[in-house]
Each structure stands twice: as C-alpha cells, then as structure tokens.
C-alpha cells in the first residue's frame, strides 16, 4: 500500500493512479471500515482510503482532542485488507477551504444538537473529492443521515461520483461497531446494546407504530441510565417525523449518551 503524507505528494502521483474507489475515514479503524474496503474490491478500480480527523465537524473541542488515534494499527489493517493507497493529509487541507452549507434537513436528527456538524462533513468531503477525483465513494449506513446528505450533495452538484452504502456491522450483542465503542467500559457496552434491542423491538411491532410506542421505548432506554438525544420514526430521505408505515418505508433512528459517549444507530422499516 502506497501512503501519501501530503496533498502535494498525492497530486504529483494522481494522474498515474487511474480510476479510484474512495473510502474516507477518521482513523481508529474496525471491521465496519474494512467491510467498506471489501465492497470496494467488487469494482475494478484501485482503492484509496484517507485518515483525517476533521476538526470542522466537531462541536466540542474536547471530543475532537480525545478522538482515538491508532495510526499504526490502521495502516496495518488497511494493508491486510487490500487497500492500494492511503492519504494522510495534515491540516494544510483546511487552508482556503471552500465552506459548504448543508441543507435544512441537516438540522434534523444529529443536526439538532450538533449545529454546523454536517457543514463540516460536507466541507471536508468536497475538498477530498476535488483532490482525489474518485468515481466511486463508499460510506457506512450507520451514519445514515450523513450518507443521505452526501448522496444529495453529489447529485445536486452533478459530481461524476457513484455513492455506495455499506450495511452496519455489529458486535454479537447487536451494538453497532463504532470507533467510539473503545471509550466504553464493558458494563457500558452491555447497556449500549439496548439501542439495537429497541430498534428491533420497534421493527417487530411496526404494525402499531405511533408516537406512544416510540416514547415507551425511549423510557425503556432511560431506565438503564441512557441519556436519549433522540429516538424517532421518520421519512428516510427528508428525516421528517412520520408513522405512515402502511404507505412507505421509514427510518427508525436513535442517538444517545451511554456515560459520556454519544452513540447512534438506525434501522429501516419496510412498509406494511
């Protein structure tokens, strides 16, 4: 695997790299990330990943500073899974960067209590797209709102990029794999698995989907000391609250704090 440690170094080599499938990351990699590399292997393109902890998308400086960094292990994992190239830019990438304003629906779900978060996500991704010029980009659907916003951004800006979503990878308990899981103790991990348990419970009871059902599941989570940011049934494109499961597919999304760690998860419900 060829590692590029500066944008200049990458730019000098770009013309010789051919078509690229891009898997952007912030490092601290796990099986969720490598599942995206495995998706990329299905195409003839060479595979490029990036590791960059993007300060623009953090609302809390301490959260940014405490984000787990495991660069040596990340490099080894990417090499083992057949990644061809890795770009590790420094903060020069932020110089004179074009600021992107995310659309109004970015203020729903995770955007409610993280103002500017998706502006930062789209701003850095736009810069990466311009540098790397991929024709395929792959994101995990655990961050479902991010996936939809990036998909919309690519379409609305007529970028010649195919976006592909990878399914959420889970621990045996059902807990969605996340770099933040490393910040949980064993007891907290056990409690965190209740998030997926609740999503599956709602799925099994979707024939009586309504606000009362959602609220009862929220109270159930709170009984374990989980601080629920949101638990919502919504349209999977607009993120508007909806219970019309007989007419369309819906998204059940949750964000919650287990201890000091904020976790997210979601599940798609197919219409009745």
C-alpha positions in Angstrom: 0.0 0.0 0.0 1.4 3.4 -1.0 1.0 6.0 1.7 0.8 9.7 0.7 1.5 12.0 3.7 0.8 15.3 1.9 -1.6 16.6 -0.7 1.3 17.8 -2.8 2.8 14.3 -2.8 -0.6 12.8 -3.8 -1.2 15.5 -6.5 2.1 14.6 -8.1 1.1 11.0 -8.4 -2.6 11.3 -9.1 -2.5 11.1 -12.9 -0.9 7.7 -12.8 -3.3 6.1 -10.3 -6.3 5.6 -12.7 -9.9 5.2 -11.5 -10.3 5.2 -7.7 -12.8 3.9 -5.2 -12.6 6.1 -2.1 -13.3 5.1 1.5 -12.9 8.2 3.7 -12.2 7.7 7.4 -11.1 9.5 10.6 -9.0 6.5 11.6 -9.3 4.2 14.6 -10.5 1.6 12.1 -12.5 -1.5 12.8 -14.5 -4.2 10.9 -17.1 -1.6 9.9 -14.4 0.2 7.9 -12.9 -2.9 6.4 -16.3 -4.0 5.3 -16.3 -0.9 3.1 -12.9 -1.8 1.7 -14.4 -5.3 0.9 -17.2 -3.5 -1.0 -14.7 -1.5 -3.0 -12.9 -4.8 -4.0 -16.0 -5.6 -6.1 -15.0 -3.0 -8.6 -12.0 -2.9 -11.0 -10.8 0.5 -9.5 -7.8 0.8 -7.3 -8.9 1.5 -3.7 -7.9 4.6 -1.8 -8.7 5.5 1.9 -8.0 8.6 3.9 -7.3 9.1 7.5 -8.1 12.6 8.8 -9.7 13.7 12.0 -11.8 16.7 10.7 -12.0 19.4 13.4 -14.6 21.2 11.3 -17.3 18.6 12.2 -16.7 18.6 16.0 -18.8 20.8 18.2 -16.8 20.0 21.3 -13.0 20.7 21.3 -12.5 18.1 24.0 -14.4 15.5 21.8 -12.0 16.4 18.9 -8.9 16.2 21.1 -10.0 12.9 22.7 -10.9 11.2 19.4 -9.0 7.8 19.4 -5.9 7.7 17.2 -4.4 4.4 16.2 -2.5 5.2 13.0 0.0 2.2 13.0 -2.8 -0.3 13.6 -5.0 1.4 11.0 -2.2 1.2 8.4 -1.7 -2.5 9.1 -5.4 -3.2 8.9 -5.8 -1.4 5.5 -2.8 -3.2 4.1 -4.1 -6.5 5.2 -7.5 -5.9 3.6 -6.0 -4.9 0.2 -6.3 -1.1 0.2 -4.0 0.2 -2.5 -3.4 3.8 -1.4 -3.8 5.8 1.8 -3.9 9.6 2.0 -3.0 11.1 5.4 -3.1 14.9 5.0 -2.2 17.4 7.6 -4.2 20.5 8.5 -2.9 22.3 5.4 -6.0 20.7 3.8 -8.1 23.3 5.6 -6.3 26.3 4.1 -8.5 28.4 1.9 -11.1 25.6 2.0 -14.5 26.3 0.4 -17.1 26.3 3.1 -20.2 24.2 2.3 -23.5 24.9 4.0 -25.5 21.7 4.4 -29.3 21.8 3.5 -32.0 22.5 6.0 -32.6 18.8 6.7 -29.1 18.6 8.1 -30.6 20.4 11.2 -32.8 17.4 12.0 -31.7 14.2 13.9 -28.0 14.6 14.7 -28.0 18.2 13.5 -30.4 19.3 16.2 -27.8 19.3 19.0 -24.7 19.4 16.8 -25.0 22.7 14.9 -22.6 23.0 12.0 -21.6 19.4 12.1 -22.8 18.4 8.7 -21.4 21.7 7.3 -18.0 20.5 8.4 -18.6 17.0 7.0 -19.6 18.2 3.5 -16.8 20.9 3.5 -14.0 18.4 4.1 -15.6 15.8 1.8 -15.9 18.3 -1.0 -12.2 19.1 -0.6 -11.3 15.4 -0.7 -13.4 14.8 -3.8 -11.6 17.6 -5.6 -8.2 16.3 -4.5 -8.8 12.5 -5.1 -11.3 12.7 -8.0 -12.8 9.3 -7.3 -15.6 7.8 -9.4 -16.9 5.7 -6.6 -17.2 6.6 -2.9 -18.3 4.3 -0.1 -19.9 5.2 3.2 -21.4 3.1 6.0 -25.1 3.4 6.6 -24.7 3.5 10.4 -24.2 7.2 9.8 -27.4 7.2 7.7 -28.1 10.9 7.8 -24.5 11.6 6.6 -25.0 9.1 3.8 -28.1 10.8 2.5 -26.6 14.3 2.8 -23.5 13.2 0.8 -25.7 11.4 -1.7 -27.7 14.6 -2.2 -24.6 16.8 -2.4 -23.1 14.6 -5.1 -26.4 14.7 -7.1 -27.1 18.4 -6.6 -23.5 19.4 -7.7 -23.5 17.0 -10.7 -20.4 15.3 -9.5 -19.4 12.2 -11.5 -19.2 10.0 -8.4 -21.2 6.9 -7.7 -22.0 6.6 -4.0 -22.5 3.2 -2.3 -23.7 2.5 1.2 -22.4 -0.3 3.3 -24.6 -2.1 5.8 -23.9 -1.6 9.5 -21.6 -4.1 11.1 -22.4 -5.2 14.6 -20.9 -6.9 17.6 -22.5 -10.2 18.7 -24.6 -8.2 21.2 -26.1 -6.1 18.3 -24.1 -3.0 19.2 -23.1 -1.1 16.0 -19.4 -1.0 15.5 -18.0 2.5 16.1 -14.7 4.0 16.9 -16.4 5.5 20.0 -17.1 2.0 21.4 -13.4 2.0 22.5 -14.3 4.7 25.0 -16.9 2.4 26.7 -16.2 0.1 29.6 -17.6 -3.5 29.5 -20.6 -2.5 31.6 -21.4 0.4 29.3 -21.1 -1.7 26.2 -23.7 -4.1 27.6 -26.0 -1.1 28.3 -25.3 0.3 24.8 -26.5 -2.9 23.2 -30.0 -1.8 24.3 -30.1 0.7 21.5 -30.3 -2.0 18.8 -32.6 -4.1 21.0 -35.1 -1.2 21.0 -34.8 -0.7 17.2 -35.5 -4.4 16.6 -38.4 -4.3 19.1 -39.9 -1.4 17.2 -39.5 -3.3 13.9 -41.3 -6.3 15.4 -44.2 -4.0 16.5 -44.3 -1.8 13.3 -48.0 -2.7 12.7 -48.8 -0.5 15.7 -46.1 2.2 15.1 -47.0 5.5 16.7 -45.6 8.2 19.0 -46.7 6.3 22.1 -44.7 3.2 21.0 -41.6 5.4 20.4 -41.9 7.1 23.7 -42.3 3.9 25.6 -39.1 2.6 24.0 -37.4 5.9 24.9 -38.4 5.5 28.5 -37.1 1.9 28.5 -33.7 3.1 27.4 -33.7 5.8 30.0 -34.4 3.2 32.7 -30.9 1.9 32.1 -29.4 5.3 32.6 -29.1 6.1 28.9 -29.5 9.8 28.0 -31.5 9.7 24.8 -30.8 12.6 22.4 -33.5 11.4 20.0 -35.5 8.3 19.1 -37.6 9.0 16.1 -39.6 7.4 13.3 -39.1 9.4 10.1 -39.0 9.6 6.4 -35.7 8.1 5.2 -35.0 11.0 2.8 -36.4 14.1 4.4 -36.0 13.0 8.1 -39.4 14.5 8.8 -41.2 12.6 11.6 -43.6 10.1 10.2 -45.6 7.0 11.2 -47.1 6.2 7.8 -45.7 2.7 7.7 -48.6 1.5 5.6 -47.7 3.9 2.8 -43.9 4.0 2.7 -40.7 2.7 4.2 -39.5 4.5 7.3 -36.3 5.0 9.2 -36.1 4.5 13.0 -33.1 6.4 14.2 -31.6 6.8 17.7 -28.8 8.9 19.2 -28.0 8.6 22.9 -25.3 9.0 25.5 -24.1 6.0 27.4 -21.9 7.6 30.1 -20.1 10.4 28.3 -20.1 8.6 24.9 -22.6 9.5 22.2 -23.7 6.6 20.0 -26.0 6.5 17.0 -27.9 3.6 15.3 -30.8 3.1 12.9 -32.9 0.6 11.2 -35.0 0.7 8.0 -38.7 -0.4 8.3 -40.3 -1.7 5.1 -43.9 -0.6 4.6 -46.7 -3.0 5.5 
